[in-house]
Amino acid sequence: MTKSMWILAAGALCTTAALAQKNAAVQSIEEYRAMLQDGNPAELFEAKGEGLWKQKRGPKNASLEQCDLGKGPGVVKGAFVELPRYFPDTQKMQDVESRLVTCMETLQGFNGAEIAKTRFGRGEQNNVTALATWISAESKGMRFNLPQNHPQEKTFYEVGKRLFFQRGGPHDFSCASCHGEDDKRIRLQDLPNLTKNPGDGIGVAAWPAYRVSNGQMWGMQLRLNDCYRQQRFPYPGFGSDATIALGVYLGVNSKGSASVAPAIKR
């Protein structure tokens, strides 16, 4: 065997070894997640959310059982996989969390603006996360099918697409920097390509999720806020048009994918 052939053979062996090491790492992570899923702490938030839905609270001493999540007053099953969507009563595009704040304001008498300004994980924001967790669980296994009938639904998809690819900040990052190509990863974390249908239980189909690393339950609003933080952008406002538009873009791209929310993450 010539020297050049030895070099090529050695290179091939190194490539094979690196690929095997990567596959072993990915398999170990999946096994770790599977073990955590058995007894996912999100179940505690589910139980709390269901209780909050039925509990009479707020200045009006009312429950949320007449809240319309898009499928009629009080209908929860199947609503999560059709959000964000346009709501005629508010004349706004809303996701599950911003819609819950509207219901808490109109049905229970809470101050929606104050809830929106409250930091994640505190006060009524904590309750919104628990409610969103339970609502997502009621659609577990169902497939995403966001409506695209109203002009605003179509407009928000296009705006979300532009925001996804918009670069900025001190590092010139965009959502697409991490989630715009196949086979990308950061450290041991696979980064799904969210410009197309990522498949069952990936992307929006896995949130809300319990974050093991910080012991917190994250809804989609916090997930998107943290993505902006990692891009070194200022936090968008809770329920902002920007986060709703991104939710529409990602949700429509996930059409047909089954939800596994509430999931568990590292």
C-alpha positions as CSV (number, residue, x, y, z in Angstrom):
1,M,0.0,0.0,0.0
2,T,1.4,3.4,-1.0
3,K,1.8,6.3,1.5
4,S,-1.1,8.2,0.1
5,M,-3.3,5.1,0.4
6,W,-2.3,4.7,4.0
7,I,-3.2,8.4,4.7
8,L,-6.6,7.9,3.0
9,A,-7.3,4.7,5.0
10,A,-6.3,6.4,8.3
11,G,-8.6,9.3,7.4
12,A,-11.5,7.0,6.7
13,L,-10.9,5.2,10.1
14,C,-10.9,8.5,11.9
15,T,-14.1,9.6,10.2
16,T,-15.8,6.3,11.1
17,A,-14.7,6.5,14.7
18,A,-15.9,10.1,15.0
19,L,-19.3,9.2,13.5
20,A,-19.6,6.2,15.9
21,Q,-18.8,8.4,18.8
22,K,-21.4,10.9,17.8
23,N,-24.1,8.2,17.4
24,A,-23.2,6.8,20.8
25,A,-23.5,10.2,22.4
26,V,-26.9,10.8,20.7
27,Q,-28.1,7.4,21.8
28,S,-27.0,8.1,25.4
29,I,-28.9,11.4,25.4
30,E,-32.1,9.7,24.1
31,E,-31.8,7.0,26.8
32,Y,-31.4,9.7,29.4
33,R,-34.5,11.5,28.2
34,A,-36.5,8.3,28.2
35,M,-35.6,7.7,31.8
36,L,-36.5,11.2,32.8
37,Q,-39.8,11.0,30.9
38,D,-41.0,8.3,33.3
39,G,-42.1,10.6,36.1
40,N,-41.9,13.9,34.2
41,P,-42.3,16.7,36.8
42,A,-44.6,18.4,34.2
43,E,-47.3,16.1,35.5
44,L,-47.4,18.3,38.7
45,F,-48.0,21.4,36.5
46,E,-50.7,19.5,34.6
47,A,-52.5,18.8,37.8
48,K,-52.2,22.4,39.0
49,G,-53.4,23.7,35.6
50,E,-56.5,21.5,35.6
51,G,-57.3,22.7,39.1
52,L,-56.8,26.3,38.2
53,W,-59.1,25.9,35.1
54,K,-62.0,24.7,37.3
55,Q,-61.3,26.9,40.4
56,K,-63.3,30.1,41.0
57,R,-60.8,32.9,41.3
58,G,-60.2,36.6,40.8
59,P,-62.3,39.7,41.4
60,K,-65.3,38.1,39.6
61,N,-64.9,34.8,41.6
62,A,-65.3,32.8,38.4
63,S,-63.6,29.7,36.8
64,L,-62.1,29.5,33.3
65,E,-64.5,26.8,32.2
66,Q,-66.1,29.1,29.7
67,C,-62.8,30.2,28.1
68,D,-62.9,29.9,24.4
69,L,-59.5,28.6,23.1
70,G,-60.7,28.6,19.5
71,K,-63.1,25.6,19.5
72,G,-65.9,27.1,21.5
73,P,-66.4,28.0,25.2
74,G,-64.9,25.4,27.5
75,V,-63.6,23.1,24.7
76,V,-60.0,22.2,25.5
77,K,-59.2,18.9,23.7
78,G,-57.7,19.6,20.3
79,A,-57.4,23.4,20.9
80,F,-53.6,23.4,21.6
81,V,-52.7,22.0,18.2
82,E,-54.6,24.7,16.4
83,L,-52.9,27.7,18.2
84,P,-51.8,30.4,17.5
85,R,-54.9,31.6,15.6
86,Y,-57.1,34.6,15.0
87,F,-59.8,35.4,17.6
88,P,-62.7,37.7,16.5
89,D,-63.5,38.9,20.0
90,T,-60.0,40.4,20.5
91,Q,-59.3,40.9,16.8
92,K,-55.9,39.6,17.5
93,M,-53.7,36.6,16.8
94,Q,-53.1,34.8,20.1
95,D,-51.3,31.7,21.3
96,V,-52.4,29.6,24.2
97,E,-50.7,31.7,26.8
98,S,-51.8,35.1,25.6
99,R,-55.4,33.7,25.1
100,L,-55.4,32.5,28.7
101,V,-54.5,36.0,29.9
102,T,-57.5,37.3,27.9
103,C,-59.8,34.8,29.6
104,M,-58.4,35.5,33.0
105,E,-59.1,39.2,32.4
106,T,-62.6,38.9,30.9
107,L,-64.0,36.0,32.9
108,Q,-62.2,36.3,36.2
109,G,-61.4,40.1,36.4
110,F,-57.6,39.9,36.6
111,N,-55.5,42.7,35.2
112,G,-54.2,41.3,32.0
113,A,-51.6,44.0,31.5
114,E,-50.2,43.3,35.0
115,I,-50.0,39.6,34.3
116,A,-48.2,40.3,31.0
117,K,-45.6,42.5,32.8
118,T,-45.0,39.8,35.6
119,R,-41.7,37.9,35.2
120,F,-41.9,34.3,34.1
121,G,-42.3,31.8,37.0
122,R,-43.8,34.4,39.4
123,G,-47.3,35.2,40.5
124,E,-50.1,34.7,37.9
125,Q,-47.5,34.1,35.2
126,N,-46.7,30.8,37.0
127,N,-50.4,30.0,36.9
128,V,-50.5,30.8,33.2
129,T,-47.7,28.3,32.6
130,A,-49.5,25.6,34.6
131,L,-52.7,26.2,32.7
132,A,-50.9,26.0,29.3
133,T,-49.2,22.8,30.5
134,W,-52.6,21.1,31.2
135,I,-54.1,22.4,28.0
136,S,-51.2,21.0,25.9
137,A,-51.6,17.7,27.7
138,E,-55.2,17.5,26.6
139,S,-54.0,17.4,23.0
140,K,-51.1,15.1,23.5
141,G,-50.7,12.8,20.5
142,M,-52.9,15.0,18.3
143,R,-51.5,16.5,15.1
144,F,-50.8,20.2,14.5
145,N,-53.2,21.9,12.1
146,L,-53.0,25.6,12.5
147,P,-55.7,27.5,10.6
148,Q,-54.6,29.7,7.7
149,N,-58.0,31.1,6.7
150,H,-58.1,34.6,8.1
151,P,-55.9,37.3,6.4
152,Q,-54.1,37.9,9.7
153,E,-53.2,34.2,10.0
154,K,-51.6,34.3,6.6
155,T,-49.9,37.6,7.4
156,F,-48.5,36.4,10.7
157,Y,-47.0,33.3,9.0
158,E,-45.1,35.5,6.5
159,V,-44.0,37.9,9.3
160,G,-42.9,35.0,11.4
161,K,-40.9,33.6,8.5
162,R,-39.1,37.0,8.0
163,L,-38.4,37.2,11.8
164,F,-37.0,33.6,11.7
165,F,-34.4,34.6,9.2
166,Q,-33.8,38.2,10.5
167,R,-30.2,38.6,11.6
168,G,-29.1,41.1,14.2
169,G,-27.5,41.8,17.5
170,P,-23.8,41.8,18.4
171,H,-23.3,38.3,17.0
172,D,-25.4,38.8,13.8
173,F,-27.6,35.8,14.8
174,S,-31.0,34.7,13.7
175,C,-33.3,31.9,14.6
176,A,-32.1,30.2,11.4
177,S,-28.5,30.4,12.6
178,C,-29.3,27.4,14.8
179,H,-32.5,26.0,13.2
180,G,-32.1,26.6,9.5
181,E,-30.2,23.6,8.3
182,D,-30.2,19.8,8.8
183,D,-27.7,18.0,11.0
184,K,-26.7,20.9,13.2
185,R,-25.9,20.6,16.9
186,I,-24.5,22.6,19.8
187,R,-22.4,20.6,22.2
188,L,-24.5,17.4,22.6
189,Q,-27.8,19.0,21.6
190,D,-29.3,18.3,18.2
191,L,-30.8,21.4,16.6
192,P,-33.8,20.5,14.4
193,N,-34.3,22.3,11.1
194,L,-37.5,24.3,11.8
195,T,-37.8,25.8,8.3
196,K,-39.6,22.6,7.3
197,N,-41.7,20.0,9.1
198,P,-39.4,18.7,11.9
199,G,-41.5,15.6,12.7
200,D,-43.4,14.3,15.7
201,G,-42.6,15.8,19.0
202,I,-39.9,18.2,17.8
203,G,-39.9,22.0,17.8
204,V,-43.3,23.5,18.8
205,A,-44.6,19.9,19.2
206,A,-42.5,19.5,22.4
207,W,-43.4,22.7,24.3
208,P,-44.4,23.4,27.1
209,A,-41.6,21.4,28.6
210,Y,-39.9,20.8,31.9
211,R,-36.3,22.0,31.9
212,V,-34.2,19.6,34.1
213,S,-31.2,21.9,34.0
214,N,-33.0,24.7,35.9
215,G,-36.0,22.8,37.4
216,Q,-38.5,25.1,35.6
217,M,-41.5,24.6,33.5
218,W,-41.2,26.5,30.3
219,G,-44.1,27.6,28.0
220,M,-43.5,28.6,24.4
221,Q,-43.4,32.3,25.3
222,L,-40.4,31.7,27.6
223,R,-38.8,29.4,25.1
224,L,-38.9,32.1,22.4
225,N,-37.8,34.8,24.9
226,D,-34.8,32.7,25.7
227,C,-33.9,32.3,22.1
228,Y,-33.9,36.0,21.7
229,R,-31.7,36.2,24.8
230,Q,-29.2,33.8,23.3
231,Q,-29.1,36.0,20.1
232,R,-28.3,38.9,22.5
233,F,-31.6,40.6,21.5
234,P,-33.7,42.4,24.1
235,Y,-36.6,40.3,25.5
236,P,-39.8,40.8,23.4
237,G,-42.9,41.6,25.4
238,F,-45.1,38.8,26.6
239,G,-47.6,37.8,23.9
240,S,-46.0,40.3,21.5
241,D,-46.8,40.2,17.8
242,A,-43.2,39.0,17.2
243,T,-43.5,35.9,19.4
244,I,-47.0,35.1,18.1
245,A,-45.8,35.4,14.5
246,L,-42.9,33.1,15.2
247,G,-45.3,30.6,16.8
248,V,-47.5,30.7,13.7
249,Y,-44.6,30.1,11.4
250,L,-43.3,27.2,13.4
251,G,-46.7,25.8,14.0
252,V,-47.8,25.9,10.3
253,N,-44.5,24.3,9.4
254,S,-45.3,21.5,11.8
255,K,-48.6,20.6,10.3
256,G,-49.3,16.9,10.7
257,S,-46.7,16.4,13.4
258,A,-47.9,14.9,16.7
259,S,-47.6,16.8,19.9
260,V,-45.7,15.3,22.8
261,A,-46.2,18.3,25.1
262,P,-45.7,18.6,27.9
263,A,-42.3,17.1,27.3
264,I,-39.0,17.1,29.3
265,K,-35.8,18.8,28.2
266,R,-32.2,18.8,29.5
